[in-house]
Amino acid sequence: MSKQSRISERAVLKGRVHLGEGAVLEDYVILGSTDGGELSIGRDSIIRSSTVVYSGVHIGDRFRSGHNALIRENTKIGHDVMVGTNAVLDGDCRIGDNVSIQTGAYVTRHTVIEDDVFLGPHCVTTNDKYMEYGAQLKGPVIRRYAKIGANAIIFPGVTVGEGAVVGAGAVVNRDVAPRTIVVGNPARSIADV
């Protein structure tokens, strides 16, 4: 027996929106746009109130959003992902499976986040090394099993290695080796995981 999707009468769907069975859309959710692009969200997903998801986004099964989350165009999200309240995925991002993006996190354009990653509340990724209009943007890469603490900042083009831990408030301006703990500003290694 298939599960019916539950869509609030206050939700807005624009363009080609494909919802998997059992999806729940709460009040004031806006999905898609009138640009003709396609948006797909997998089965058993819950999109909480005031979340906005652009066209050109593809989301796997069992997705969860907090309230007021924003997911911009050309983003691919795997299965079992949570994007918290007021979190922003700013487009052209690749998010793996089993990823937790906590409240207020900012994931800049062109960021890659592999499977089983945790991004703490209000952490920030950046993609513009020189802060110049028209500059080539390069987001960071966060490898599998990495954990990023609250309020950490990850610089453009930085790779956080597999299983690495970035402490709360750290400023990461160079690559982090796999299975290493880094803290501080600038972030420095203090131990292996």
Residue pairs with C-beta under 8 A, 6 or more apart in sequence:
2 21
2 22
3 21
3 22
3 43
3 44
4 21
4 22
5 19
5 20
5 21
5 22
5 23
5 24
5 25
6 23
6 24
6 25
7 13
7 19
7 23
7 24
7 25
8 25
8 26
8 27
8 28
8 29
10 27
10 28
11 25
11 26
11 27
11 28
11 29
11 30
11 31
12 28
12 29
12 30
12 31
13 31
13 32
14 30
14 31
14 32
14 33
14 34
14 55
15 32
15 33
15 34
15 35
15 36
15 37
15 38
15 39
15 55
16 32
16 36
16 37
16 38
16 39
16 55
17 31
17 32
17 38
17 39
17 40
17 41
18 38
18 39
18 40
18 41
19 25
19 40
19 41
19 45
20 40
20 41
20 42
20 43
20 44
20 45
20 61
21 43
21 44
22 43
22 44
22 45
23 41
23 42
23 43
23 44
23 45
23 46
23 47
24 45
24 46
24 47
25 31
25 47
26 46
26 47
26 48
26 49
26 51
27 49
27 50
28 49
28 50
29 47
29 48
29 49
29 50
29 51
29 52
29 53
30 51
30 52
30 53
31 39
31 41
31 47
31 52
31 53
32 39
32 53
32 54
32 55
33 54
33 55
35 55
36 55
37 54
37 55
37 56
37 73
38 55
38 56
39 53
39 54
39 55
39 56
39 57
39 58
40 57
40 58
40 59
41 47
41 53
41 59
41 63
42 59
42 60
42 61
42 62
42 63
42 79
43 61
43 62
44 61
44 62
45 59
45 61
45 62
45 63
45 64
46 63
46 64
46 65
47 53
47 63
47 65
48 64
48 65
48 66
48 67
48 69
48 85
49 67
49 68
50 67
50 68
51 65
51 66
51 67
51 68
51 69
51 70
51 71
52 69
52 70
52 71
53 59
53 71
54 71
54 72
54 73
54 75
54 91
55 73
56 73
56 74
56 75
57 71
57 72
57 73
57 74
57 75
57 76
57 77
58 75
58 76
58 77
59 71
59 77
59 81
60 77
60 78
60 79
60 80
60 81
60 97
61 79
61 80
62 79
62 80
63 77
63 79
63 80
63 81
63 82
63 83
64 81
64 82
64 83
65 71
65 82
65 83
65 84
66 82
66 83
66 84
66 85
66 86
66 87
66 103
67 85
67 86
68 85
68 86
69 83
69 84
69 85
69 86
69 87
69 88
70 87
70 88
70 89
71 77
71 83
71 89
72 88
72 89
72 90
72 91
72 92
72 109
73 91
73 92
74 91
74 92
75 89
75 91
75 92
75 93
75 94
75 95
76 93
76 94
76 95
77 83
77 89
77 95
77 99
78 95
78 96
78 97
78 98
78 99
78 115
79 97
79 98
80 97
80 98
80 99
81 95
81 97
81 98
81 99
81 100
81 101
82 99
82 100
82 101
83 89
83 101
84 100
84 101
84 102
84 103
84 104
84 105
84 121
85 103
85 104
86 103
86 104
87 101
87 102
87 103
87 104
87 105
87 106
87 107
88 105
88 106
88 107
89 95
89 101
89 107
90 106
90 107
90 108
90 109
91 109
92 109
92 110
93 107
93 109
93 110
93 111
93 112
93 113
93 139
94 111
94 112
94 113
95 101
95 107
95 113
96 113
96 114
96 115
96 116
96 117
96 144
97 115
97 116
98 115
98 116
99 113
99 115
99 116
99 117
99 118
99 119
100 117
100 118
100 119
101 107
101 113
101 119
102 118
102 119
102 120
102 121
102 122
102 123
102 150
103 121
103 122
104 121
104 122
105 119
105 120
105 121
105 122
105 123
105 124
106 122
106 123
106 124
106 125
107 113
107 119
107 125
108 124
108 125
108 126
108 127
108 137
108 139
108 140
109 127
109 137
109 139
110 127
110 137
110 138
110 139
111 125
111 127
111 139
111 140
111 141
111 142
112 139
112 140
112 141
112 142
113 119
113 142
114 141
114 142
114 143
114 144
114 146
114 162
115 144
115 145
116 144
116 145
117 142
117 143
117 144
117 145
117 146
117 147
117 148
118 146
118 147
118 148
119 142
119 148
120 147
120 148
120 149
120 150
120 151
120 152
120 168
121 150
121 151
122 150
122 151
123 148
123 149
123 150
123 151
123 152
123 153
123 154
124 151
124 152
124 153
124 154
125 139
125 140
125 142
125 153
125 154
126 139
126 140
126 153
126 154
126 155
126 156
127 137
127 138
127 139
127 140
127 156
128 135
128 137
128 156
129 135
129 138
129 155
129 156
129 157
137 156
138 156
138 157
139 156
139 157
140 154
140 155
140 156
140 157
140 158
140 159
140 160
140 172
141 158
141 159
141 160
142 148
142 154
142 159
142 160
143 159
143 160
143 161
143 162
143 163
143 164
143 178
144 162
144 163
145 162
145 163
146 160
146 161
146 162
146 163
146 164
146 165
146 166
146 176
147 164
147 165
147 166
148 154
148 160
148 166
149 165
149 166
149 167
149 168
149 169
149 170
150 168
150 169
151 168
151 169
152 166
152 167
152 168
152 169
152 170
152 171
152 172
153 170
153 171
153 172
154 160
154 166
154 172
155 171
155 172
155 173
155 174
158 172
158 173
158 174
158 175
158 176
159 175
159 176
160 166
160 172
160 175
160 176
161 175
161 176
161 177
161 178
161 179
161 180
162 178
162 179
163 178
163 179
163 193
164 176
164 177
164 178
164 179
164 180
164 181
164 182
164 193
165 180
165 181
165 182
165 193
166 172
166 176
166 182
166 183
166 187
167 181
167 182
167 183
167 184
167 187
169 185
170 182
170 183
170 184
170 185
170 187
171 184
171 185
171 186
171 187
172 182
172 186
172 187
173 186
173 187
174 186
174 187
176 182
176 187
176 189
177 189
179 192
179 193
180 189
180 191
180 192
180 193
181 189
181 190
181 191
181 192
181 193
182 188
182 189
182 190
183 190
